[in-house]
Amino acid sequence: MAKEKKEGKVKKFFGEFKKFITRGNVLDMSVGVIVGGAFTGIVNGLSNFILKPIINWLLAMILGTNGLEGVITMLSPAYALDETGAILVDEAGKQVIDLANSIYIDWGSFISAIINFLLIAFVLFSIVKTFNRIAEESEKMRSDPEWNKKKAVAKIRMEKGVSKKEALVIWQAQCEEEKAKKAEEERIAKEKAEEEKRLAEEKAMANTRLLEEIRDLLKQK
């Protein structure tokens, strides 16, 4: 008995798990994560291999630095040493700074992060705007009588296997029938409302007459 109960719980657990992983929102979320990862790679590639080289080139022309890589503020420099412990000097006679052991503000990395953020925000804005426009056009199309007519005719052709002309005749007959049915429903509803109004008026008049009779009886006494 306990074994059957345990097997039932296990079966129920896996059944709920299957229901969970096959839900539409979970699948959509999985697709979104995968597409988001691929999209991040595209944005990083655009930033690192196209925009940053252009910015580096412009900064090198304007400031004479190595671009974003050279845009730093040194707080506590550490100098590279040779085998003898002496400070290394480059060809220009400047002491070589060991960035790995130095403390500095990396403005270039900060600017790169801003570029990535702006790129992601712009592309996401474009995607959302495109989907919103598609949704608006789809909604506008659904509300278009001509589109509804074409859709209904196509459905009749597919279900009944008739020509377009015959499907159009059937659709027109269905429209007339639906129109007549709607008019009949409106007529019945109107008659019902009028009947309810008449009964309410008769009831009110009956109550009024009853009150008048009671009043007359009280006067006679």
C-alpha positions in Angstrom: 0.0 0.0 0.0 2.8 2.4 0.9 4.7 1.5 -2.2 1.6 2.2 -4.4 1.2 5.5 -2.7 4.8 6.4 -3.3 4.6 5.4 -7.0 1.5 7.6 -7.3 3.3 10.6 -5.8 6.2 10.0 -8.2 3.9 9.7 -11.2 2.0 12.9 -10.1 5.3 14.8 -9.7 6.6 13.8 -13.2 3.2 14.6 -14.6 3.2 18.1 -13.1 6.8 18.5 -14.3 5.8 17.6 -17.9 2.9 20.0 -17.8 5.2 22.7 -16.5 7.9 22.3 -19.2 5.3 22.1 -22.0 3.6 25.3 -21.0 3.7 28.0 -23.7 5.3 30.7 -21.4 8.1 28.4 -20.3 8.9 27.5 -23.9 8.7 31.2 -24.9 11.1 32.0 -22.0 13.5 29.3 -23.1 13.5 30.7 -26.7 14.0 34.2 -25.3 17.0 33.1 -23.3 18.6 31.4 -26.3 17.9 34.3 -28.6 19.1 36.8 -26.0 22.4 34.9 -25.6 22.9 35.0 -29.4 21.9 38.6 -29.5 24.4 39.5 -26.8 27.1 38.0 -29.0 26.0 40.1 -31.9 26.0 43.3 -29.9 29.4 42.6 -28.4 30.8 41.8 -31.9 29.3 45.1 -33.3 30.7 47.0 -30.3 34.2 45.4 -30.1 34.9 44.9 -33.8 33.2 47.8 -35.5 32.3 50.7 -33.2 35.3 50.6 -30.8 37.9 50.5 -33.6 36.2 53.6 -35.2 36.1 55.4 -31.8 39.8 54.4 -31.1 40.8 55.7 -34.5 38.9 59.0 -33.9 40.5 59.4 -30.5 43.9 58.6 -31.8 43.5 61.4 -34.4 42.1 63.9 -31.9 43.9 63.1 -28.7 46.9 61.2 -29.9 46.2 58.3 -27.5 45.6 54.6 -28.2 41.9 55.1 -28.3 39.6 53.8 -25.5 42.4 51.6 -24.2 44.5 54.7 -23.4 41.7 56.7 -21.8 42.6 56.0 -18.1 43.2 58.1 -15.0 46.2 56.7 -13.0 45.7 56.8 -9.2 48.6 54.6 -8.0 51.0 53.5 -10.7 53.1 50.4 -10.5 56.1 50.2 -12.9 57.3 47.1 -14.8 60.6 45.7 -13.7 63.3 43.9 -15.6 65.2 40.8 -14.4 67.6 43.0 -12.3 64.7 44.8 -10.6 65.2 48.0 -12.5 62.2 49.9 -13.9 61.7 49.2 -17.6 61.9 52.1 -20.0 60.3 52.2 -23.5 61.8 53.6 -26.7 60.6 57.1 -25.9 62.4 57.0 -22.6 59.2 56.7 -20.5 58.9 54.4 -17.6 56.7 51.3 -18.5 53.6 51.1 -16.2 52.4 47.7 -15.1 48.6 48.1 -15.5 48.0 44.7 -13.8 49.4 46.0 -10.5 48.4 49.6 -10.9 45.3 51.3 -9.5 43.6 53.4 -12.1 40.2 54.5 -13.5 39.5 52.8 -16.8 37.3 55.3 -18.6 37.6 53.2 -21.8 35.9 50.2 -20.4 33.2 52.4 -18.9 32.6 54.1 -22.3 32.5 50.6 -23.9 29.8 49.5 -21.4 27.8 52.6 -22.2 28.1 51.8 -25.9 26.9 48.2 -25.3 24.0 49.4 -23.3 22.9 52.0 -25.9 23.2 49.4 -28.6 21.1 46.8 -26.7 18.5 49.5 -25.8 18.2 50.7 -29.4 17.9 47.3 -30.9 15.3 46.2 -28.3 13.4 49.4 -28.9 13.4 48.7 -32.6 12.3 45.1 -32.1 9.4 46.1 -29.8 8.3 48.9 -32.0 8.3 46.5 -35.0 6.2 43.9 -33.2 3.8 46.6 -32.0 3.4 47.8 -35.5 2.8 44.3 -36.8 0.2 43.8 -34.0 -1.5 47.0 -34.9 -1.6 46.2 -38.6 -2.9 42.7 -37.8 -5.7 44.2 -35.6 -6.5 46.7 -38.3 -6.7 43.9 -40.9 -9.0 41.8 -38.7 -11.4 44.7 -38.3 -11.5 45.3 -42.1 -14.8 43.9 -43.5 -13.1 43.1 -46.9 -10.4 41.0 -45.1 -13.1 39.2 -43.1 -15.0 38.5 -46.3 -12.0 37.0 -48.0 -11.2 34.9 -44.9 -14.8 33.6 -44.7 -14.9 32.8 -48.5 -11.6 30.9 -48.3 -12.9 28.9 -45.3 -16.0 27.9 -47.2 -14.0 26.9 -50.2 -11.8 24.7 -48.1 -14.7 23.1 -46.1 -17.1 22.5 -49.0 -14.7 22.1 -51.9 -16.5 24.7 -54.1 -15.3 27.4 -56.4 -14.7 30.9 -55.4 -17.9 32.1 -57.0 -20.0 29.5 -55.3 -18.3 30.2 -52.0 -19.1 33.8 -52.4 -22.8 33.0 -53.0 -22.8 30.8 -49.9 -21.2 33.5 -47.8 -23.7 36.1 -49.0 -26.6 33.7 -48.1 -25.0 33.2 -44.7 -24.7 36.9 -44.2 -28.4 37.4 -45.1 -29.4 34.6 -42.8 -27.3 36.0 -39.9 -28.7 39.5 -40.6 -32.2 38.1 -40.5 -31.5 36.2 -37.4 -30.0 39.3 -35.7 -33.1 41.3 -36.8 -35.4 38.7 -35.4 -33.5 38.6 -32.1 -33.7 42.4 -31.9 -37.5 42.2 -32.6 -38.1 39.6 -30.0 -36.0 41.6 -27.4 -37.9 44.7 -28.3 -41.3 43.0 -27.9 -40.1 41.5 -24.6 -39.1 44.8 -23.3 -42.4 46.4 -24.4 -44.3 43.6 -22.7 -42.3 44.0 -19.5 -43.0 47.7 -19.6 -46.7 47.1 -20.2 -47.0 44.6 -17.3 -45.1 47.0 -15.0 -47.5 49.8 -15.9 -50.5 47.6 -15.4 -49.2 46.5 -12.0 -48.6 50.1 -11.1 -52.1 51.1 -12.1 -53.5 48.1 -10.2 -51.6 49.2 -7.1 -52.9 52.7 -7.6 -56.5 51.5 -7.9 -56.1 49.3 -4.8 -54.8 52.3 -2.8 -57.7 54.4 -4.0 -60.2 51.7 -3.0 -58.6 51.5 0.5 -58.8 55.3 0.7 -62.5 55.3 -0.2 -63.3 52.6 2.4 -61.5 54.5 5.1 -63.5 57.6 4.2 -66.8 55.8 4.4 -65.9 54.7 7.9 
